[in-house]
């Protein structure tokens, strides 16, 4: 028996905590199994020898969450894994949110983020959960977006940056909901530069926008961008005549033109309001003057339901703090509110949005009770109500974008300032003013920008510090156990100190000790102690002139139990200090550095050599002012400079610390020097002071500017990081042998890995815990049970690290169930880890392949049909199929003779010759395997003929009236309800016809009447009375007859001159398909109708019906002007206005060159009036109210 060999193997195995020697020994001493035991032992030995140690460290920037990562990687460079991301969602959002097809909101921040603060694109749920989709990189992407995103027809989002890109003048970009980012255009000065607003999607599908400067005259352009990316300039601003330097965006009016504002220029140099067509026809509609509001700054217009445009201007007006105004498309401008800074809020930098109640909702960026702005609503008449006065610390403040009106009835918005971190907030507010903060930018509640080293404590958890973030934005102390992060302390600079640059050291007492670089009693930093449970105590407050200030390294615990460290600045000799402190807080300065002789600004920590002395580095000073290496005894005696750095041969400005190698020598780095490229060096120095450069770094290929320490692994090699350079210019992770053989193990990718590390690595023993990856399959729309597995310890805790994107997970522990999204097919993944206590495995991926299963097509409801004998019944069957690309074939089952349906389009046609009831089925079949189908039963009633008159009491039962007998409601389809009242109705003796209304069930909904009649001409009368609302503007809808527009933005109160007042709309209509089709479509609230009459039209009736000139009249009530929309152009219109006594108060005789007649009513007294328009067969009369 070779016992020395067994002992050697035993010694090796005993170093690894996850092998159990007694079990192995029992096998060794069983003679019968001797050869098997040797194999087991050698197998175990080989397993240990091959197991890779891991390197764990911080990156200080980037990564999946934007501002640094904690990562793990094997010493051979494989198995890189982000253990934790530190968040920077961006800050100072200046625009508004936009809702995606997935129900989430999307937005921009104008600052913050990974790439030196150029902003971000983010997604936020309605409950406030934020995901950063993109970090703007100034050079490639553009930066500083000041506007908002817009959603294109393709479901993607489009936006503008105000600067950056290849030409530095900004960009146009596209980003998908999943975060795929594409630059569409880099702005060039000659065709427009530096846009500050957002794009506008036109009705033609193109994008329209403005730039602040550039173009022919240097004061900006108006441009168009096709969905395919073709860019064209529609107009170059000429500042003296047009205005220029616009900070805003365009708004498309109901007339199809685009409206916008310029910041300055125009007749009075206060800016202009202009109109431009999609082809570039430009006209200034108003030159701003002082009392109108001046210098529109990111102020945009909104096209309201009354056909007018409304907007805000940041400054000017009676109070100098902004105005709210109304503008007609003809250019009539009227200030409806001069903002009162204290009571209303002031200096608005956004636009209004119209609510379901017809009121306009908006924000001010300043003023109000607390000075940080307000959220308000204002009627179109100018009555303003403040819904919320923003309190900057709790609510956030200074909102600079518009509110977003969501389908839940609430408004969502962004504050550019304030909140816990003073970087802005996301909020929602109800129409009644209930305000809720959903989240706070920049997301660094756990801290971010980690710059020191992590430590693996005795309890198996990681402990570390962040330089920024936390509740007070002064940094944090955190703990990671089993993948769960807990903030133990958010530094308060004033009491605790703040902004720590390095990590913690665990003392022999189990507590953790560390340094802050600023704050404390003398604003010079502190020394503190914290327990694993979070009990925190400041041990010492630095006083710069006496003890030094700004400690940038970490503490070490000496062999005597005391802690040793350096202060970077101050001290009696002003070059920093070397100090000692006990666990009880007894503090002593061991040495005050003199820059010229000793070196100055020590940036790292000390290291205790085998001789008991303390060794360290000063980053500057010394003979050459390039830094020094020194040693000192723990008692503060025998201070000696071992090396004065000389830039080119030696390197200079060392920012890390020395590492004591197994050979007794010290190893370190400099951040600069070494060669003419000044990329830094890696060096070795003996305790006697013999200095040798092992490696002069070449930045582009090897990395540059290392700032942290080297660490030696069990393989004898040293590992470290550079803070810059490498293939991605985000730093590298490297290995170097004691003799100087250098290998780059990883080029950091700033976006995925994190990068720009300024801290150091630690070496972690091989992790026995393994989460097992697996692949599985399931069928479309079918849930799949999945059992997670792992090894390396017991009991294992299973934690989901990333959820699937195309499905959901349920269950606990190892037993999970994956449910794919409806109709999803393809591959989906999620990741998980296993843990024992605080130790956690690397993430493993579970891949689920969802195989397609044929889904049946779905035929839309067809319903009951009625047709007159001898007339043609036509309709088109429609169907959807969840399986894209499948062919759908329509057919009839049991149809009457002569009925046909187009197999491809679903178009049905039948001209019955016999009256009666017919039942058959429409069927649609797909071409899947197997082929599947859906069917809809159809019932058709064929009438011999219709009566000469059809009268329907819509929403009510059969009724007798002075007009004749009305049948009970019939022939309607769509989501509808009945609204009823018992109140008397004015302007009629037939109250029963108006007390019941058929209305759309949903806000914005529609419904249809298909009334069977013989082909011919009819006079159709629609009876209305507003029985619910008490003012105009609260219900508006459109009506079309036989596919042609009849009533547009119809307002019953405005047309009738009041509520609970009967009004009748009449039109001559020709029917050619055996059915009169009337479509009621909601615009504001819910469309409705009280009764319908269909009367055969005589020749005279047809003539009279066709001579109606007025199609709409607005606004009603009117204040300054009344806009009348006519059916004619190029004719002379004769009209008069009478008051409620019948007295003529105004006559009109005007040639109309467009289809609109503008009537001035400002001189009229408030009251009820009638507009009489002369037609060839008589008068047409409309009532209106003058405010």
N, C-alpha and C positions, 0 to 999 in steps of 0.2 A: 504494500500500500504506500503510495507516494504522499505522505502526510504534509511535507512542505508545500506541495502543489495544492493540496486541499486547503491548507491555511491561507495560501495566497488568494485562492478563489474566495475563501470565506471573508478575507479582509476586503476584497473588492465588493462582494455582495453586501457586506454589512454597511457600506457607505450609502446604499440606496434604501430609503425608508419603506419602499413598498414590497420588499422581499422579506420572508419570514424564515430565518435561518434554522430554528429548531425543527421545522418540518423537513427541510432539506437534509439536516444531519441524521434524522431518523431514517431517511432513505439511504444515506451513505453507509451506515453501519449495519445494513441488512445485506449479508454476504451474497445471498441468492440474487439480489438485484444490483450488484455492484456495477456491472457494465452499463446497465440502464441508468444508474444514478450519475455516473460520470457524464453520460450524454445529457442528462437533465441539467447538471451543473454547468457544463460547457454551453448548452443552449442558453441558460440564464445569463452566463457570463457574456456571451456574444450579444444577447439582447441589451444588456446594460451598456456594453461598449459602443453599440451602434445607436443607442438612444441619444437623441440630440438635446443638448441644453437649449434653452430659449433665452432670447434677449427681449427685455421689456422696457419700453421707453415712451416718451412723449414726443409728439410733433406739436409745434406751437401755433400752427395755422392750418386752414383747410380741413380736408376730410369731409365725410358725408354730411356733417352738421355745421361745417363752416369755419370753426375756430379751434382746430387742434384735435388730436386723437391720442389715446393710449393704445399702444399696439404691442403685439407679440410676434416674434419671428425666430425661426431656428437659426443656429449659428452657421448653417450652410447657406442661409439666405432664402430658404423655402418656408412655406407655411405662414406667410404674412397674414396677420389677422388683426382687424381693428376691434379692440376690446371695448372701447367707449369713444363716442364722439362728443366733442364740446361744441356747444351751439353758438352760432351767430346768424340769426335770421335776417340781419340787416337792421337798419334804423332809419328814422325820419321818413316814413311813407307820406308822400305829398299828393297822391292821387286818390282814386276811389277803387272800390272792389268791383269785380265783374263775376257773374255767376256762370259756371261751366255746365255742360250737359250732364255731368255726374252729380250735380247738386252742390258741389263745393264752390268756394269763392277763391278768386285768384287776384293777386295784386303785386305791386312793386314797392321796394324801398329805394330811396334816392341816395342812400349812403350805407356804410357798414358792409359787412361781408368779407370774404376771404382775400380778395385781390386789392388790398389797400383802400377799402372803403368805397367802392364804386357802385354799390347797390346789389340788390337781389331780386329774384322772382320767387314768389311763395304761393303756396296753397293753404287755405284754412277752411276747416269744417265749420258748420253752423254752431258747433259747440266750442270752437276756438282752438282746435288742435292744428298746429302749424307744421308744414313740411316745406323746406327750401328746395325749389326745383332747379335753380340756377344761380350761380354767383357771377356777377359781371366782371369780366377781365377787360380793362380799359382798351388795350391795344387791339384785341381781336373781336370783342363783342360790342364795344362802346361802354359808356358808363354814365352815372348820374341821371337816371330816368326821373323826370319830374312829373310825368303824367300818369296815365293808367293804361291797362291792357284793354283791348276790345276783342270780342269773340267773332271769328269769321264764320262763314257758312259751313266750313269744313270741321268746325268744332275746336280748331286750334286758336291760339291767342296771338295777337299781333300788337307790337308796341314800338316806342321810339326811345332812343337815348339822346341826351342833349350834348354829349361830347364823346370823344374817343372814336374807336374804329380805325381803319387804316389811314384815314385822312384827318382824324381828330375832330371832325365836325359832327359826329353823331352817326347813328345807324337806325335802320328799320329792321326789326327782327320778328321771327316767328318762334313760338315755343308750344310744344304739344302738352296736353294735360299730364303726361308722364315725365316731361322735362327735357325732351329732345329740342335743342336750341339751334336755330339757323339764322345767320345774318342774311337778309334779303338785299339790303343796299347800304353802302357806305356813302354818306352825304359828301358832296363836293361843293365848295364854296360858290362856284358859278351857277349852280342850280338849286341853291338853298342850303343853309347850314344851321346847326344848333336848334333843333326843334325842342320846345318845352312842354307841349301839350300831348294829346293822344290822337290816334287815328280815328276816323269816323267811317263806318261802313255805310255806303250809299245804297239806295234801293236798287241800283244797277249791279250791286255786288262788288264794286270797286272800293278802294280805300282812299280817303281824302285827308289832307292835313296841311299844316303850315310850319314854316321855320321862322326863327327869330331874326336871323340875318342871312347874309349871302344873297345870291341872285344878282341880276344886272345892276341894281341900285344899292346893293349892300344892306337892305332893310327887310329882307325876307321874301319868301315866295309862298304861293298856294300850289299844292301839287296833287296829282292823282297817281295811284298805284293799282295796277290790275292784280287779280289774284295770282296771275302767272309771274308777277314781279316786274312788269314793265312800268317804268317811272316816267312821268311827264310833268312839266311845269305848266299850270293853267294861267298863272298870273305872277308877274314880278311887281312887288309893292313899290310905289313911288310915294315916298313919305309925305311930301307937302300936299299931295292931292288925295291919296288913298289912305294915308296912315301907314304905319309900319312897325317893325319890331314886336310882332305879336308873341305873347307868352301862351296863348290859348289854343283852342281847337274849334273845329267847325261843327255846326248843327244843321241837319237837313230839315227844312220846313215842310209843311203840308203841301206847299206849291212846288216841291221838288228841288228848289234852290237851296244852296248852302249859305248859312249866315255865320258871321264871326266878328271878332273885335280886334283892333290893333291897340297896342300899348300907348303909342304916341303918334304925332303927326296929325294930318288933317288940317282943316281951316284954323282951328284954335290950338293945335298942337297938344291936345289932351287925348288924342285917340279917336277912332272912328268905329262905326258899326257898318258892315258892308254885306252885300249879297253877291253870290257868284253862282253861275250855272255849272252843270257838269261838263260843259264844253268850254268854259272859261269866260263867259260874258259877266263882266264885273261892274258893280255900281255901289257907291257909297250911299247908304240910306240915311245916315245921321252922323253929323260931326259933333262930337261931345264938347260940352261947355261945362263950366265949373259946377253949376247947380245940377247938371245931369249925372255927375260922377265923372271922375277923371282917372286916366292911366289904368285901364283894365289890366289886371295882373292875374293871369291864369283863370280869368272869369270867362265862362262860356254861356251860351244861350240854351234854353230848353223850349221845345215846341209843345205847347199845351193843347189840351183837347178843344179849346175854344178857337183854335186856329192862329192865336197870337203867339209871339215869342216873349219869354220872360228871362231876365238876367239880373246879375248883380255887378257892381263896380266897386273896387276896393277903396278908393278914396273919393274926395269931393262930396258934393251935395251940401245941403244946408248946414250940416254939422261937421263936415270935413272927414267923416269916417265911413263914407260909402253910401250907396243907394241901391234900391231894388226897383226895377223898371219893367214896363210893358212896351212892346214894339209890335205894330201890325206889319204884315208883309208888304204893305204899301209904304211903310216908313214912318207912320205916326208914332212918335215917341212920348212916353208919359211916365214920370217917376211916381211910383205908387207908395214908396216908403223911403224917407230920409233916415238912415239908421242912427239911433241914439246909442252912443258907445257904452254907456253904463247900463241902460235898461235893456236894449236889444242885442248888444254886442256890435262889433264894428270890424271894418277892414276885411270883408269876405274875400277869399281867394279861390272860390269854387263856383259851382253852378247849382241851380235848383233842380229838384225832381218832383213830379206831380204825384200825389197820393191818390188812393182810391176814392177819397172824399172830395177830390177836385182841388184841394189846397196844395200849395207849393211848400216843400220842405227843404231846409238848407242849413248851413253852418256859417258862423263867423269865426275868423281866426284869432280875434282879440276881443277884449272888452267883456261886457257882462259883469256880474257880481264879483267874479274872482279874477277877471282880467285876461283869462286864457280862452275866451270864446264862448259861444253858445250854440245850441241846436234849437231851431225854431220852425214854426210853420206860419205861412202867410196866405191869406185869401187873395184872389185875383183883384179884389177891391182895395187891398193894402192893409187889412187888419192883421197885425202880427202878434203871435203868441210865442213866448219863449218856453220851450219844452224842458230845457235843461241848461243850467249854468255850469260850465266845465270847471272842475277843481283839479289842478294840474297833477298833484301828487297821487290822487286816488283814481281819477277818471282818465288822465291824460289831457292834453290841451293842444291849442293851435291847430285845429283841423284845416287842411288845405285842399281837400278833395270833396267831391259830392257824396251824398248818401246814396246807397243802393236800396231800392224798394224790392223786398223779397216776396216770394209767393206766400210766405207765412204771415204777411201783413206788417212785418217789422221792417225797420230800416237798419242797414249795416254800414259802418264807416270806419275811418282811420283817423287817429290823431297823430300829428307829426312830432309831438313833444310829450313829455310827462310820463306818467305811470311810474312803476317801481324803479325802473332804470333810467327814466327821463329820455328814452329813445322812441317813445310813442306807444300807442295802444290800438287794439282792435275792439270795437264795441258794437252793441246793438241797442236800439231804442224803439219802444213801441210808439204808435201814433199818439198815445196819451202821455208819453214822456217818461216811462219807466226805463231807466238806463242801466246797462250791464256791461262791464268790462269782460271781454272774452279771452284776451291774452295780452301780454306785454312784450314789446320788443326790447332787447334783441334776442331774448330767449336764453340768456346766460344765468339762469337762476342757480345752476349748479357751478357757475364759474366758467371761464374760458381762458384761452391763451396760456395753457400750462407751459412753464418754461424751465422747470427744474427737473428733478428726478423722482420717480416713484419709488416707494419702498415696499417690500413684502414683509409684513410684520409677523410676530410670533403666532398670532391667531390665524394666520393664513390669508388675511385680507390685505389688499393694497391700500396704502394711504398716500395722499399727495396734496399739493396746493395748486391753486390757479392764481395767475397774476391779476386777472380782472374778473368782473361778473360778481354773482352773488346778490344777496338782497340789497347791499349797499354799493355795489359796483366797485368794491375795494379788494376783491379776491375772496377765495374760500379755502377751507380745509375739508377734504372729502375722504370717504372710505368706500371701497368697492368690495363687496362680499358676495360671492356667487353670482356675479354679474349685476348686482343691484347696487346703485350708487346712493349714498347717504351723505348729505352735507352736514358735517359736524359743526362748522362755524363759518358764518359769513362775516368777514372782517369789517369792523367799523373803524375807519382810519383814525378817528379822533380819540377813541379809547383803547383800541386793540393794537393800532398800527395797521398798515395795509400794504397791498401791492407786493407780495412776496415774490422774489425772483428764483428761489430754490426751494427744495423740498424739506422733508422732516428727517430727523434721526430718532430712532427708538432707544431710549435709555435702558439701563439694566433694571430700572424700576418698572418697566413696561409702558411708561408714559412717552409721549412724543414731544420733541423740542424743535423749535424753529425760529426763524427771523422774518421780520417785515422790513421793507426798505424805506417806508415813509410813515408819517403819522406818529401817534403816541403823544405824550405830554409836551415834547419839544419838537414834534414834527421831524424827527430824525430817525425813526424806526424803533422797533422793540424786539425784545427776546421773550418768547412765550413758551408755555407748556400746555398740552392738551391731552386728556386721557382718551382711551378708545371709546368711552361713553360720551365724550364731548365736553367734559368739564374743562374750562379754559381759564388760564391765569397768565397775566403779563408778569414776567419775572423782572424785567428791567426796561426802562425808557431811556434810549440814547439821548445824550446831550452833545450836539455836534462838536462844540469847541473843546469839550473835555474828554468824551469817550469815543468820538467819531460818529458817523452817520451813514445812512444808506447801505446797510449790509446787503450784499448781493449773492452771497454763497449760502451754504448750510453749515450747521454746527457739526462737530465730531465729538464723540465722547472719548476722552483720553484714558490711559491705563489707570490713572488715579481716580477715575469716576467723574472728574469735572468735564465741563464742555468748553470747547475752544472754537474760536471763529475770528472773522475779520470784519471790520467796518470799512467801506470803500472810500469814504471821504472824511474830512474833519480830523479831530484830534488836535493836540497841542501843536504838532508840526504840520498839520493840514494835508497830510498825504494818506490819511486813513490810519487805522489802528489794528493791532492784534490783541485779543482779549480772552479772558477766562471767566467762566461763571459756573457756580455750583448749582445743583438741582434745587437748592433752597433759595437761590437768587443772589448769592454773594458774588459781586462783580469786581474785576480788576483789569485795568489796562496793562498788558505785558509790554507793549512796545508801540510808540507813536512813530509812524513812518515819515521820513523826510524824503521828499520826492527825488531830489538830485542824487542822493547817496544810496538810499534804500530801495527806491522804487515807490510807486504810489498806486492808488485805486485797485487794491486786490479785489478780484471779481469772483473768485471761486472759494472753495473751502480748503482747510488745512488737511494734511495727512501726517500721521505719526509714524516715523520710521522705526526700524528695528533697534536703533540706538536710543529710542525714546524721545528724540527731538521732533519738533514740528516743522514740516516743510510746506512752503507755499509759493504762490506766484503773485507778483504785482503786474497789473496790465499796462502800466505806463511808468514814466520816471526812470531813474537810473542814469548811468553815464551817458547813454545814447537816447534817453527818453523813449525807449521802446519796450520798457518793462524789465523785470528782474525775476530771478528765482532766489529764494532765501530760506534760511533755517533759523530756528530759535528754540531755546529750551522751554519746557513747560513752566519754568519759574520766571521766564522773561529775560534770562541772561543769555550771553553768547549769541546775540543776533549776528548773522553773517550773510552777506550777499554772495551766492554761489555763482551767479551768472548774470551779466548785463547783456540783454538781447541787442544784437546788431542786425538791423532789418533784413538786408538782402541775404546774407549767408545763413543767419540764425532763425529768421522769422521775427515777428514783433506782435505786440498787443495780444498777449495770451489772455483769453477770457475764461478759461476753465481752471481745472485743478490738476495736481499731480496724481498719478496712480502708482502705487507701490507694487512693483512686479515681484514674482516669485524668486527672481534672481537677486533681489535686494536693491535693484536700481529703480529709478523713478522715470515715468513716461508721461508725456503730455503733448499739447498742441498749442500752436499760435494761430490767431485768426487772420493774420496778414503776413506779408513779407515772405522771405525764403527764396524768391525769384523775382524777376522783373514783372511777373503777372500779379504778384502780391496776393496769392491765394492761400497762403499759410503753410505750416510745416507740421510734421509729427517728429518728436525728438525723444532722446533718452539722455538722462543725466545720472551719474553715479553719486553716491553719498559724498564722495570726495570732490565732486564738482566737474568731472570730465563730461563734457557736453558733445552730443553727436546728433546731427540731423539724420533721421531714418528715411524721411520721405518729404519731398517738396511737391505740394499738390498742384495739379493742373485743373482749374475749375470746370471747364466744359465737359471733361470726360470723367474726372475723379471726384468732383465736388470741391468746395472752397469754404473758407471762413468757419472752421470748426469752433464751437463755443463751449461745448461741454467737456466732460472728462472721458478718458479712456477707461475701459473695464477689461479685466483679464478673465477669460473663461478657463475651464479645467483643461482645455486642449493647449494651454500656454499662450494662445494668441490673444491679441488685444482687439477690442471692438469699439467703434465710435461712430459719430455722425458729423457730417458737415451741414451748415445751416443754409447753404446756397450752392449754386452750380449743379453739375450733373446734367444728364440729358434733358431733364424737365425744369432745370433751374430752380428746383425746390429742395436741393440738398441730397445727400447720399448716406447710405449706411455702409460701413466698410469694415474690413478685417486687415490687420497688419501683424506680421510676425515680429518677435523681438529683434530679428535681424533686418527688418525693413521691407519684407515682401508684402506688397499692398494689393488688395482685391476689393473692388466694389461689389457688394452683395445685393444692393438695391438702389435704384434711382427713384427717389420719392416722387409720387404723382400727387400733386397738391390737392386735386379734386377727390380722388378715391382713397389715398393713403393718409392724407395730411402731409405737411412738409414744413420746411424752415425750422427744424428743431434747434433749440438753444439749450437743451438740457442734456442729460446723460442716460446711459443704459444701465440696467442691472442684469445680472445673470441669474436665471432661474433654473433649478434642477428639472430634469425631464418630468413632464406632467403625465402621470399614469392614467389620467381620465381621458376617455375617448368617447365621443358621440359618434354613433355609426350612421353614415350616410346610407340612404336607400332609395330605390326607385320602385314605383308601383303604378298600376293602371286602374282606370275606372271608366265607365261609360258616361256619355253626355247626360247631364241632369241627374246623375246618380251619386249619392254620398258614398264615401269610402272610409272604412275604419282602418286606422294606421296605428301600429304598436311601435313606439320609439324604443330604441335599444342603445345601450352604452356599456362601458366596462371601466375597470380601474379602481373601483371602490364600492362601498356599500354603507348606507342606502343611497342610491342615486336620486337626485332631484332633477327633474326635466323642466327646462324653461324654453319657451318659444322666443327666439331672438328677432326674427323678421317674419311677418305674416305673408301668406300668398296674395298675389295681386289680383287673381281671377277667381277667387273663392274665399271661403271662410273656414276657420278652425273652431271646433268645439271640443269639450272634454278637458280632463285634467291629467297630470302626471304623464305616464308613458302612453296612456290610451287617449288617442285623439281621433276626431272624425273630420275629414275634409269634405266640404260640400261645394262643388263648382258653381259659379254663377250660371244662371239660366242660359242655356244654348251655347255655353263656352266649350270650345274644343281646342286641343293643343296641349302644350306643356306649361305647368305651373310649378312653383317651388316655394318652400319655406325653409327656414333654418332653425336649429335648436342647439342647446348645450346641455351637458350633464354636469352636476356639481355635487361635491361632498363638503359640507360646511362652506367655507369661503373659497375653496379651490374649484375652479371651473374649467371645463374643457374648451378646446377650440370649437367654433360652430361647425355643425355638419348640415348638409343640404339634403332635404327630402324632395325628390322630383316625382310629380304626378303627371302621367300622360292621360289626358281625357280624350277618349276616342269618340268620333261622331256617331250619332244615332239619328236616323231619319225622323224629322218632326212633321206632323201633319200640318198642312196649310190651314189658315184660319180665314173663313169667309165672313165678311162684314155683314151685319144685319141688313136685311132688305125690307122686311115688314109688309104691311098691307098696301095694296094698290087699288085705285079706282080709275076707270076709264069709261068714256061714252062710246057706245056701239058705233062702229065706223071710224073712230079715231084711233091713232096709233099710240100704244103704250110703249114708252121707251125708258129704260134705266140701264145703268152699268153696274154689274156686280164687281166688287173689288175684294181682293184677298191678300193676305200677307203670309210669308213663309219664313220661319226662323232660320232656315238653312239657305244662306245666300247663294244666289246663282241657279237655283232650281227653276225649272219650267213649270208654270201653272196652266192647266187646261180646264176650261169651263164647259159644262154640259147641262142639259135639262133632263129631268126624270119625271115622267107622267105629265108633260106639258100638253096644252090643247093644240089642236091642229093649226098650223101656220105660225106658231111661236118659234122664234129662233134666238140663239145666243152665239156670239162670236167666240170661238174656242180660245182665242188668244187674248182679246181685249175685254171679254165679259159683257159686251154690249148686247142688251136684250131688246127685241122688237116683236110686237104683235098687234095686228089690227083685227079685233074681234068683230064678228058679224051677228052674233047671237048674244042677247043679254043673259046674265046669270052670274053664278059664283063659280070660280075655278080655283082649284088647289093643285100645286105642283111643287117640285123641288129644283133648286139650282145647286149644282155640285161643282166643286173644284178639286182637281187631282194633281198631285205633284209627280215628278219623274224620279223620285228617290227609290231606294231599294230597302224594303218593299215600298211600292207606291202607296201613298196614303191620301185620304181625301177628307173633305168637310162638306156639310150640306146645310142649306137654309130653306125652310119651308116658306112658300110664297102664296098669299091669298089675294086673288084679284076679283073685284066686283065690277061687272060690266053693266052699265046703265043704258036703258033705251035712249034717253035724252035727259038734259037738265031742264029744270024749270027756268022760266024767263029771268028769274032773280034768285041769287043766293045771299042769304043773310045769316051770319054766325055771331052768336053772343059768346065771344071768345073768353074762355075761363068760366063761363056760367051755363045755366040751364036754359031751356027754351023760354022765350019771353015775347010778350006783345008790346009794341011801342007805337008811337005816333008815326013812325016811318014804315011800319009793317011788322010782320011776324019774323022773329029771329029764331033760328034753330039752335039747339044745344051745341056746344063746341065740338068740332070734328076736324078731321083731315090734317092734324098737326103731327109733327115728329121732332125728335131732339129732346134733350134734357130740359123739361119745363116744370113749372109749379104754378099755383094759382094764388094771386094776391087779392084779398077781399076787404071791403069796408062797408059800413052802413051810413057813412057821412053823406049829406046831400051834395049833389054836383051842380055847379053853376053853369049857366049858358046852355041849359038843356031842360026839357021836361021829361026826358027818358033816362032818369037816374040809373035805372036797373041795368042799362047797357054799359055803364061806366064804373059800376061798383065792384065788378069782378074783372080781373086782368089775367091774361095768360102771359107769363114772363119766363125768361131764362132762369134755370135753377142756379147757375154759377155766374159769378162775376166774370165778365168777358165771354160768356157763353152765347150760343145762338140757337135758333129753332126755325122750323120751316112749316108753311102751310102749302099743301098740294090739293087744290080744290078742283074737282072734275067739272068741266064745262064743255059745251060745244065750241068748236073753233069759231073765232070771230072777234069783234071788238067789244070791249067792256069798259064801263066807268067803274073804277074800284075806289071805294072810300074806306079809309082806316080811321077808326074812332079811338081817341086817346083822352085820358085824364090822369094827371099825376095825383095819386092818392096816398103816397108814402112820404116823399120828400117835401120839404117846405121852401126850397129855394132853387133857382136855376143853377145849372152846372153839375148837379148831383146825379143825374141820369141822362146819358146820351147814347144814341144807337143809330145804326144805318139800316135802311130798308131797300131791298132790290126786288124788282118784279120781273119775272121771266128772264132773269139773268142780267137785267139792266138796272143801273143805280137809279133809285127814286129819291129817298131821303138820306141826307148825309149829316152826321153829327146832330141828329134831331133831338131837340130839347123840348119836352112837352111843356114845362113851365114857361119857357121863353115864348113858345108858339102860342100858348093859350093866354098868356099874360098873368098867370097865377096858378096856384095849386087848387086841386079839386074843381077845375074848370074844364068843361068839355071843349075839344078842338077836333076838327076833321081835316085829314089830308086826302086830296082827290087827285086821281091820275087816270088818263085813258090808256088802256093796255090792250094789245092784240095777242090772242092766244091761237097757236097753230098746232099744238100737240095734245089737245084734249084735256089739259090740266093747267090751271093757273097756279104758278109757283111764286110764293112770297117768302123771302128770306129776311129774318130779323137778326141783326148782329150787334152785340153789345160793344160799346166804346168805353163808356164810364158806367159802372155798375151793371145793371141787367136790363136788356131790352124787354119791352112789353107791348101789348095791344089790348084794347077793350072790346072792340067789335069790328067786324069786316062786312062790307056790303059789296056784292058783285052785280052790277046792273048792266043789262044790254045797252050799248051806246047807240043813240040815234046820230044822224049826220050832224045835227046841230051840237049834240053833246060832244061828239068827237072833235068838232072844230073848237069848241070852248075849252075842252081839256088840253088841246094842243097849244092853246095860246097862253097858258100859264107861264109867266116870265120868271118868277122868283123860285129858285130852288133852295136857298138858305139865306138866313139873316143872322148876323152875329156882330159883336157880342150882345147878349140880351140878358140882363140889363146893360145898357150902354152908358158911357160917360162923356166921351169927346166925339167919337165917330161911330157910325153904324155902317158895317160892310154888308152889302147886298150882293149875293151871287145870282146871276141871271143865266137864262138859257140862250141868250142871244149876244152877238157882238156887232159893232159897227152900225147900231141903230140909235135913234133919239128916244130917250125914255122920258115920259111925262109922269110926274108923281106929286103927291101932296102928303103932308103930315097933319093929322087932326088930334086935338086933345080929347080927354074923356067927356067933354061937353059937345064934341062934334065940331068945334071951331077950328078952321084951317090956320095953322101956326107957321107953316113953311110950304113953299111950292118948289118943285124941282123940274127943270127942263134941261136935259143934259145929253150930249152925244157920248155914247159908251164905246170906247175903242178896245176894251177887253171885256171879259164876262163878269167884271166886278164893278159895282157902283158904290163909291164912298160918299156917305151923307154926313155932314157935320151936324151934330146935335148938341154941342156944348152950350149954346145960348139958351136951350130949352130948360124950363124949370123941371125939377124932379116930379115924376108922375107917370101915368099910363097914357100911351099914345098909339095911334094907328097910322101905318104907312099904306097909302092907297096908290097902287100902280095901275095905270090905264093900259088895258089890252084891247085888241081888235074887237072883242065881244063883250067887254065890260071891265069891271075893276077886280083886281086881286088885292086882298087886304091882309096885312100882317100886323099883329100887335107887338109892341115892345115897351120896355120900361126904361125911363131915363133916370139915372142915379142923381 
